[in-house]
Amino acid sequence: MACGDDGKLSLDSIRDSLIRQEDTIIFNLIERIKFPINPSLYKQQLPSSSNISGSLFQYLFQETESLQSKVGRYLSPEENPFFPDNLSDSIIPLTKCTPVLHPAAASVNVNEKILDIYINQMLPLFCTEADDDANFATTAACDIQLLQALSRRIHYGKFVAEVKFRDSTDEYKPFILAQDKDALMKLLTFEAVEEMVKKRVAKKAKVFGQEVTLNDSIEEVKGKIDPLLVSRLYDEWVMPLTKFVEVEYLLRRLD
Ligand SMILES: C=C(O[C@@H]1C=C(C(=O)O)C=C[C@H]1O)C(=O)O
């Protein structure tokens, strides 16, 4: 949802973007699972002489975000930082255009939850527990790409919620005024759409993860990624967190 896209705001166009983002997430997953979990990356304390606290992963991620913030990454309402206290000012000037989202959108950030689920639940599910392979920088680069893609998808819930609110303001307003989270959750949920998402991501995982050879007679071999796990990723984490973001945004929509 780029600056100035306000006129194109529709549930269909937002859903098209979510569909395209599935490709990014699945390709990034395929890249990450080339490596084992590499637990030392997330635990390793750096030597005290380095003056850096936290894990190697945290250091790499914070420095990446800090550099990207200098070139304007977090001026975009689609982007939400994992380490908001560590950003540098942008050297790119802010473009003046009418914001699509309500200003309270800036206070909705679930990246802490995403990072916790990613390290403690997703990596053990998708990656092998083989010994560390010491490819720490490359592994972390894959993690960062994947986490940023997951975060963008989940925080897209703000745009989904905005368009649903604009389309059915009379239905949403009383529940927002009553701060009724359960009623909002029920109203914004489309189970049939969720079923399609789960089936589609499993199919994409099968297609994107297949081995491409020039020999047509070769039997089908095991793909690079388990389609059922990708469907589970969406069912257990991606869609529930997207809806959590939608509810949190709507609760603030009339502030
Ligand atoms: C994102 C939407 O809101 C909800 C969340 C969905 C998702 O995360 O894919 C799908 C359907 C809805 O239950 C939507 O309506 O498209």
The ligand as a MOL file (V3000), in Angstrom:
LIG
                    3D

  0  0  0     0  0            999 V3000
M  V30 BEGIN CTAB
M  V30 COUNTS 16 16 0 0 0
M  V30 BEGIN ATOM
M  V30 1 C -6.9280 -10.8710 6.2040 0
M  V30 2 C -8.2450 -11.0120 6.3380 0
M  V30 3 O -8.8730 -11.1510 7.5900 0
M  V30 4 C -8.9220 -12.4280 8.2090 0
M  V30 5 C -7.5850 -13.0320 8.1750 0
M  V30 6 C -7.2050 -13.7880 7.1120 0
M  V30 7 C -5.7470 -14.0430 6.8500 0
M  V30 8 O -4.9280 -13.7190 7.7150 0
M  V30 9 O -5.4180 -14.5340 5.7510 0
M  V30 10 C -8.1580 -14.2600 6.2110 0
M  V30 11 C -9.4860 -14.0200 6.3910 0
M  V30 12 C -10.0090 -13.2910 7.5660 0
M  V30 13 O -10.5110 -14.2080 8.4930 0
M  V30 14 C -9.1610 -11.0020 5.1890 0
M  V30 15 O -10.3750 -10.8890 5.3840 0
M  V30 16 O -8.6540 -11.0860 4.0500 0
M  V30 END ATOM
M  V30 BEGIN BOND
M  V30 1 2 1 2
M  V30 2 1 2 3
M  V30 3 1 2 14
M  V30 4 1 3 4
M  V30 5 1 4 5
M  V30 6 1 4 12
M  V30 7 2 5 6
M  V30 8 1 6 7
M  V30 9 1 6 10
M  V30 10 2 7 8
M  V30 11 1 7 9
M  V30 12 2 10 11
M  V30 13 1 11 12
M  V30 14 1 12 13
M  V30 15 2 14 15
M  V30 16 1 14 16
M  V30 END BOND
M  V30 END CTAB
M  END
